[in-house]
Amino acid sequence: MERRISVATHWGSYVAVVDSGQLVRIEPRDDDPAPSPIGPGMVTAADDSARVLRPAVRKGWLHGLPRVQDTARGADAFVEVSWDEATTLVSDELRRVRSQHGDSAVFGGSYGWASAGEFHNAQSHLHRFLALGGGYTDSRNTYSTAALEVILPHVIGGHPWSYLSRMPMWDEIAENCELVVAFGGLALKNSQNNPGGLVRHQTRNLQRQCREAGVRFVNISPIRSDTADFLDAEWLPVIPNTDTAAMLGIAHTMLVNKWHDEDFLHRCCVGFDRFASYLTGELDGVPKDAAWAAGITGISRDAITDLARRLTTQRSLIMVNYAVQRADHGEQPIWMSVVLAAMAGSMGRSGCGWGTGYATMDATGVARGRPAVAAMPKVSNPVPEFIPVARIADALLHPGKTVDYDGQRLTLPELRLIYWCGGNPFHHHQDLHRLARAWQAPDTVIVHEAWWNATAKLADIVLPVATSLERDDFAAGLSDPHLIAMPKVREPAGESRTDYDIFAALASRLGYEQEFTKSRSGIEWVRHLYEQTRTELGDDAALPSFDDFWQTSTAKLPALAGPIPGSFEALRSDPQRFPLPTPSGRIEIFSEEIDSFGYDDCAGHPMWFEPVEWLRAELSRRFPLHLISNQPATRLHSQYDNGGHSLNSKIRGREPMTINPLDAASRGIENGMIVRIFNDRGSCLAGAILSDHLMPGVVQLSTGAWWDPVQPGLSGTLDRHGNPNALTADRPCSRLSQGPSALSALVEVEPYDGPLSDVLAFTAPNIEH
């Protein structure tokens, strides 16, 4: 008999249909107006040949062999072992590394989205486990928004993510705004996802309501389809990495025509005069006027002038996508977008002003938040050392090296053991061959994985974990006003265990099981966290009992009430009574603090820095195409690349790459042809899609195809599958944030006429039983 079971994922809520214990299919919820097609494709991956079914240890590590040639990580065979032996190996190795090299030699900065679920959060369990054991070196910030997370607290103050509740919501935009200018676009594909889950996708309908209310949209992006067709957006193709120059040209036009909001700049901002001296060329002899900006960005002088006029004469909103800050000097477009909004006259007016990340997640602009939900108690990390998240390869290759970070000088620690779960560094890091070389440095790499992806294949000890379909939990998404039940759909594959059960067993071996588990099983923790949430929210929330919730699958959370901390509307109304949490209490157009750092790549006010790699660089003579490695439409990052929806998007098994017909014609590339994308760092295969939705000079290859190198670690070696991070540079965007600069990469593309070998990304390594 078929059973229907609630399923929650980062890309939405579904119903799993199970017959006699077998997962038959996954269906969208009836009340989701825009369900993601990723969910149904999870069935394909549930039992595919890439599942890690038993604990496995790299043969060379097990026998103490040096990491060379066939015994190196990524080339060696694996030996399956029992759970008892695997637990012994891991616990003994943790003891050895801590005793010989100190707690900071253990790296637990495991990074990634992991799975939806309040209890089964892979990184939370890892960090709790390692902190109780003595501590670990952690990482800071995210690959998605590192530059933004560091710059915004200096400019508008508050927690790095506080902007999510401070910018206009979509319903306010529909009611009050006339013009939206979106730098980096508003790609709806990104709004499939929401950290922690969601019940209903709302962004599509909310955008449509804005257009129906008369809001006009301008898409400033290299990609026309970065806005939905129904928005009828005006497209201004921009040379990648030049958004800051476009904003400066608009700002200069506002200033010289006296269109800018002098009152707001005087009352609610600091440092505009110093910035204006740069803008007019008083400091460097170069006016940042519309003609100057046109020469850099490819947007015409008339279009820049017209935007300046419209932004200052209409109720306007400046949006900036996360993608524009994942580039050389990525702090600058974020900082400059705030300054431009302050100049335009709409900052702090309902539905207008400034915001970032719209359509990047379904939560952004949909709601200002939700009440707090109980989580596993955190344990303070005794080790103070950390690394910026994107500097892991630097730390492995150059221990003891000092780097700048947000006014600090950090010494990169010597990392002897990497413990990673809930993420895939060989997807999201840049220059994967450099990372693969760095990955050979530590004594031991331990990975929890459900599938044999590149991270698992490059590990020493691989512990098989249950997926979100194979454990009990409940979900609470970012800003989503629901709790979602997640009963186990099926039994774990093979000998898989949950991350929690693995760490509980290890904690028992290491002598702190009671401190880690508090004598609760996984389902007991799920029940406890739900009931704790119910108690803390009180009678007004009217949440059902856990048993009732488990049967009905969802529970509605109460709405948040009260003032918005750091509100721009409150700042506009009275900056003395409602200051921002910045040193001045106002928007910092000029930051004395950043200026005091003395960085040559991030000054005291926003400015134009020429990228290392862009279409006007000398390197473009050899590699004349700019690579846009944006987020995929068919999966979340690399999650479920082996799912049906992602697999169906491949071209002869390779990730699709989009190229403008003009660029394709000059290279003899036809639609559906397998091509080789390359530069000095690496090369990969992809299937060509020709589209004029992409401006000439640009190619687009989404992130997340599981890396499938012929020889990992050898620069230039071919990736058979199409991961763009085989091509991107592992270069910090600046000394301020040390964030990734993935979207600053030049490449060339040619038809591939070599032997087309099979893609091995979804194939398990050689395993000796």
ChimeraX attribute file (.defattr): number of C-alpha atoms within 10 A of each C-alpha:
attribute: neighborCount
match mode: 1-to-1
recipient: residues
	/A:1	6
	/A:2	13
	/A:3	15
	/A:4	15
	/A:5	20
	/A:6	25
	/A:7	29
	/A:8	31
	/A:9	25
	/A:10	23
	/A:11	28
	/A:12	29
	/A:13	28
	/A:14	24
	/A:15	21
	/A:16	26
	/A:17	18
	/A:18	18
	/A:19	13
	/A:20	10
	/A:21	13
	/A:22	13
	/A:23	20
	/A:24	13
	/A:25	17
	/A:26	23
	/A:27	18
	/A:28	20
	/A:29	18
	/A:30	10
	/A:31	11
	/A:32	16
	/A:33	14
	/A:34	17
	/A:35	21
	/A:36	22
	/A:37	20
	/A:38	24
	/A:39	27
	/A:40	18
	/A:41	23
	/A:42	21
	/A:43	19
	/A:44	16
	/A:45	17
	/A:46	22
	/A:47	15
	/A:48	14
	/A:49	13
	/A:50	19
	/A:51	22
	/A:52	26
	/A:53	23
	/A:54	22
	/A:55	24
	/A:56	25
	/A:57	25
	/A:58	27
	/A:59	21
	/A:60	20
	/A:61	21
	/A:62	13
	/A:63	9
	/A:64	8
	/A:65	11
	/A:66	11
	/A:67	17
	/A:68	12
	/A:69	10
	/A:70	12
	/A:71	16
	/A:72	21
	/A:73	27
	/A:74	25
	/A:75	19
	/A:76	24
	/A:77	19
	/A:78	25
	/A:79	18
	/A:80	19
	/A:81	16
	/A:82	12
	/A:83	19
	/A:84	10
	/A:85	11
	/A:86	20
	/A:87	21
	/A:88	16
	/A:89	15
	/A:90	19
	/A:91	16
	/A:92	14
	/A:93	16
	/A:94	22
	/A:95	14
	/A:96	12
	/A:97	19
	/A:98	19
	/A:99	11
	/A:100	10
	/A:101	14
	/A:102	18
	/A:103	24
	/A:104	24
	/A:105	24
	/A:106	27
	/A:107	27
	/A:108	24
	/A:109	23
	/A:110	23
	/A:111	22
	/A:112	21
	/A:113	18
	/A:114	21
	/A:115	22
	/A:116	27
	/A:117	27
	/A:118	24
	/A:119	24
	/A:120	26
	/A:121	21
	/A:122	25
	/A:123	21
	/A:124	21
	/A:125	23
	/A:126	20
	/A:127	24
	/A:128	20
	/A:129	25
	/A:130	24
	/A:131	21
	/A:132	19
	/A:133	20
	/A:134	15
	/A:135	26
	/A:136	30
	/A:137	26
	/A:138	21
	/A:139	19
	/A:140	17
	/A:141	20
	/A:142	17
	/A:143	20
	/A:144	15
	/A:145	22
	/A:146	26
	/A:147	33
	/A:148	26
	/A:149	21
	/A:150	20
	/A:151	22
	/A:152	23
	/A:153	18
	/A:154	23
	/A:155	27
	/A:156	27
	/A:157	22
	/A:158	16
	/A:159	12
	/A:160	18
	/A:161	13
	/A:162	18
	/A:163	24
	/A:164	21
	/A:165	20
	/A:166	19
	/A:167	27
	/A:168	29
	/A:169	22
	/A:170	24
	/A:171	17
	/A:172	16
	/A:173	27
	/A:174	21
	/A:175	15
	/A:176	19
	/A:177	26
	/A:178	23
	/A:179	22
	/A:180	24
	/A:181	22
	/A:182	24
	/A:183	27
	/A:184	25
	/A:185	31
	/A:186	25
	/A:187	19
	/A:188	21
	/A:189	21
	/A:190	23
	/A:191	24
	/A:192	29
	/A:193	25
	/A:194	26
	/A:195	23
	/A:196	25
	/A:197	30
	/A:198	31
	/A:199	25
	/A:200	21
	/A:201	26
	/A:202	20
	/A:203	24
	/A:204	18
	/A:205	13
	/A:206	18
	/A:207	23
	/A:208	16
	/A:209	18
	/A:210	23
	/A:211	19
	/A:212	13
	/A:213	15
	/A:214	14
	/A:215	22
	/A:216	18
	/A:217	23
	/A:218	20
	/A:219	26
	/A:220	26
	/A:221	27
	/A:222	27
	/A:223	25
	/A:224	21
	/A:225	18
	/A:226	22
	/A:227	26
	/A:228	17
	/A:229	9
	/A:230	11
	/A:231	19
	/A:232	13
	/A:233	23
	/A:234	14
	/A:235	20
	/A:236	20
	/A:237	21
	/A:238	23
	/A:239	23
	/A:240	26
	/A:241	29
	/A:242	21
	/A:243	28
	/A:244	26
	/A:245	26
	/A:246	30
	/A:247	26
	/A:248	29
	/A:249	27
	/A:250	26
	/A:251	30
	/A:252	27
	/A:253	24
	/A:254	23
	/A:255	20
	/A:256	12
	/A:257	10
	/A:258	10
	/A:259	19
	/A:260	25
	/A:261	18
	/A:262	16
	/A:263	12
	/A:264	20
	/A:265	23
	/A:266	13
	/A:267	16
	/A:268	25
	/A:269	24
	/A:270	20
	/A:271	18
	/A:272	20
	/A:273	13
	/A:274	15
	/A:275	18
	/A:276	17
	/A:277	14
	/A:278	21
	/A:279	26
	/A:280	20
	/A:281	14
	/A:282	12
	/A:283	13
	/A:284	10
	/A:285	11
	/A:286	12
	/A:287	19
	/A:288	24
	/A:289	25
	/A:290	25
	/A:291	16
	/A:292	16
	/A:293	25
	/A:294	20
	/A:295	13
	/A:296	19
	/A:297	21
	/A:298	15
	/A:299	19
	/A:300	19
	/A:301	20
	/A:302	12
	/A:303	14
	/A:304	24
	/A:305	19
	/A:306	13
	/A:307	21
	/A:308	26
	/A:309	18
	/A:310	15
	/A:311	27
	/A:312	18
	/A:313	16
	/A:314	16
	/A:315	23
	/A:316	29
	/A:317	29
	/A:318	24
	/A:319	26
	/A:320	25
	/A:321	22
	/A:322	23
	/A:323	23
	/A:324	29
	/A:325	28
	/A:326	26
	/A:327	28
	/A:328	28
	/A:329	32
	/A:330	34
	/A:331	30
	/A:332	27
	/A:333	30
	/A:334	26
	/A:335	24
	/A:336	23
	/A:337	25
	/A:338	26
	/A:339	27
	/A:340	24
	/A:341	26
	/A:342	24
	/A:343	26
	/A:344	31
	/A:345	25
	/A:346	26
	/A:347	29
	/A:348	23
	/A:349	20
	/A:350	19
	/A:351	23
	/A:352	29
	/A:353	30
	/A:354	27
	/A:355	25
	/A:356	23
	/A:357	23
	/A:358	28
	/A:359	25
	/A:360	24
	/A:361	22
	/A:362	31
	/A:363	28
	/A:364	26
	/A:365	28
	/A:366	23
	/A:367	20
	/A:368	22
	/A:369	19
	/A:370	18
	/A:371	18
	/A:372	13
	/A:373	18
	/A:374	19
	/A:375	18
	/A:376	16
	/A:377	10
	/A:378	11
	/A:379	15
	/A:380	11
	/A:381	18
	/A:382	16
	/A:383	17
	/A:384	10
	/A:385	17
	/A:386	19
	/A:387	23
	/A:388	25
	/A:389	22
	/A:390	26
	/A:391	21
	/A:392	22
	/A:393	22
	/A:394	18
	/A:395	21
	/A:396	21
	/A:397	20
	/A:398	16
	/A:399	14
	/A:400	13
	/A:401	13
	/A:402	14
	/A:403	17
	/A:404	17
	/A:405	18
	/A:406	18
	/A:407	16
	/A:408	12
	/A:409	10
	/A:410	17
	/A:411	17
	/A:412	23
	/A:413	21
	/A:414	22
	/A:415	25
	/A:416	22
	/A:417	24
	/A:418	23
	/A:419	22
	/A:420	26
	/A:421	30
	/A:422	22
	/A:423	23
	/A:424	25
	/A:425	20
	/A:426	25
	/A:427	24
	/A:428	23
	/A:429	23
	/A:430	26
	/A:431	23
	/A:432	31
	/A:433	23
	/A:434	22
	/A:435	22
	/A:436	21
	/A:437	17
	/A:438	18
	/A:439	24
	/A:440	20
	/A:441	19
	/A:442	17
	/A:443	15
	/A:444	22
	/A:445	25
	/A:446	21
	/A:447	25
	/A:448	27
	/A:449	26
	/A:450	25
	/A:451	27
	/A:452	22
	/A:453	27
	/A:454	23
	/A:455	27
	/A:456	29
	/A:457	23
	/A:458	24
	/A:459	27
	/A:460	24
	/A:461	28
	/A:462	29
	/A:463	27
	/A:464	29
	/A:465	31
	/A:466	22
	/A:467	23
	/A:468	23
	/A:469	25
	/A:470	20
	/A:471	20
	/A:472	21
	/A:473	28
	/A:474	27
	/A:475	29
	/A:476	26
	/A:477	28
	/A:478	21
	/A:479	25
	/A:480	26
	/A:481	20
	/A:482	21
	/A:483	25
	/A:484	29
	/A:485	27
	/A:486	26
	/A:487	21
	/A:488	17
	/A:489	23
	/A:490	20
	/A:491	17
	/A:492	21
	/A:493	19
	/A:494	14
	/A:495	16
	/A:496	24
	/A:497	23
	/A:498	22
	/A:499	25
	/A:500	22
	/A:501	15
	/A:502	18
	/A:503	20
	/A:504	22
	/A:505	18
	/A:506	23
	/A:507	22
	/A:508	16
	/A:509	15
	/A:510	16
	/A:511	11
	/A:512	17
	/A:513	18
	/A:514	12
	/A:515	14
	/A:516	24
	/A:517	19
	/A:518	10
	/A:519	12
	/A:520	12
	/A:521	12
	/A:522	19
	/A:523	14
	/A:524	12
	/A:525	21
	/A:526	25
	/A:527	19
	/A:528	18
	/A:529	21
	/A:530	26
	/A:531	17
	/A:532	15
	/A:533	18
	/A:534	21
	/A:535	14
	/A:536	14
	/A:537	17
	/A:538	11
	/A:539	9
	/A:540	9
	/A:541	17
	/A:542	14
	/A:543	22
	/A:544	16
	/A:545	13
	/A:546	18
	/A:547	9
	/A:548	12
	/A:549	17
	/A:550	19
	/A:551	12
	/A:552	13
	/A:553	18
	/A:554	20
	/A:555	20
	/A:556	14
	/A:557	21
	/A:558	15
	/A:559	12
	/A:560	14
	/A:561	10
	/A:562	5
	/A:563	8
	/A:564	13
	/A:565	16
	/A:566	22
	/A:567	18
	/A:568	27
	/A:569	20
	/A:570	19
	/A:571	23
	/A:572	22
	/A:573	15
	/A:574	13
	/A:575	18
	/A:576	14
	/A:577	10
	/A:578	18
	/A:579	22
	/A:580	24
	/A:581	18
	/A:582	18
	/A:583	16
	/A:584	17
	/A:585	20
	/A:586	27
	/A:587	29
	/A:588	28
	/A:589	27
	/A:590	23
	/A:591	20
	/A:592	17
	/A:593	14
	/A:594	19
	/A:595	15
	/A:596	11
	/A:597	18
	/A:598	13
	/A:599	16
	/A:600	11
	/A:601	17
	/A:602	24
	/A:603	18
	/A:604	20
	/A:605	23
	/A:606	24
	/A:607	23
	/A:608	19
	/A:609	17
	/A:610	16
	/A:611	20
	/A:612	18
	/A:613	22
	/A:614	24
	/A:615	23
	/A:616	15
	/A:617	14
	/A:618	12
	/A:619	14
	/A:620	17
	/A:621	12
	/A:622	12
	/A:623	20
	/A:624	20
	/A:625	23
	/A:626	25
	/A:627	26
	/A:628	25
	/A:629	23
	/A:630	18
	/A:631	19
	/A:632	18
	/A:633	21
	/A:634	27
	/A:635	29
	/A:636	21
	/A:637	22
	/A:638	27
	/A:639	22
	/A:640	25
	/A:641	28
	/A:642	25
	/A:643	21
	/A:644	20
	/A:645	21
	/A:646	24
	/A:647	20
	/A:648	14
	/A:649	15
	/A:650	19
	/A:651	17
	/A:652	18
	/A:653	19
	/A:654	23
	/A:655	28
	/A:656	25
	/A:657	26
	/A:658	22
	/A:659	28
	/A:660	20
	/A:661	20
	/A:662	15
	/A:663	19
	/A:664	22
	/A:665	12
	/A:666	9
	/A:667	13
	/A:668	10
	/A:669	22
	/A:670	17
	/A:671	14
	/A:672	15
	/A:673	18
	/A:674	25
	/A:675	22
	/A:676	22
	/A:677	27
	/A:678	22
	/A:679	19
	/A:680	13
	/A:681	20
	/A:682	25
	/A:683	25
	/A:684	27
	/A:685	27
	/A:686	30
	/A:687	25
	/A:688	28
	/A:689	21
	/A:690	21
	/A:691	16
	/A:692	14
	/A:693	17
	/A:694	21
	/A:695	21
	/A:696	19
	/A:697	18
	/A:698	22
	/A:699	28
	/A:700	22
	/A:701	25
	/A:702	23
	/A:703	23
	/A:704	28
	/A:705	28
	/A:706	29
	/A:707	27
	/A:708	23
	/A:709	27
	/A:710	15
	/A:711	15
	/A:712	25
	/A:713	21
	/A:714	16
	/A:715	19
	/A:716	19
	/A:717	18
	/A:718	21
	/A:719	27
	/A:720	25
	/A:721	25
	/A:722	33
	/A:723	30
	/A:724	35
	/A:725	30
	/A:726	32
	/A:727	29
	/A:728	27
	/A:729	22
	/A:730	23
	/A:731	20
	/A:732	22
	/A:733	26
	/A:734	24
	/A:735	20
	/A:736	25
	/A:737	28
	/A:738	25
	/A:739	35
	/A:740	33
	/A:741	28
	/A:742	29
	/A:743	25
	/A:744	27
	/A:745	27
	/A:746	29
	/A:747	24
	/A:748	19
	/A:749	24
	/A:750	16
	/A:751	19
	/A:752	16
	/A:753	9
	/A:754	7
	/A:755	6
	/A:756	11
	/A:757	8
	/A:758	11
	/A:759	19
	/A:760	18
	/A:761	22
	/A:762	20
	/A:763	15
	/A:764	18
	/A:765	19
	/A:766	13
	/A:767	14
	/A:768	13
	/A:769	8
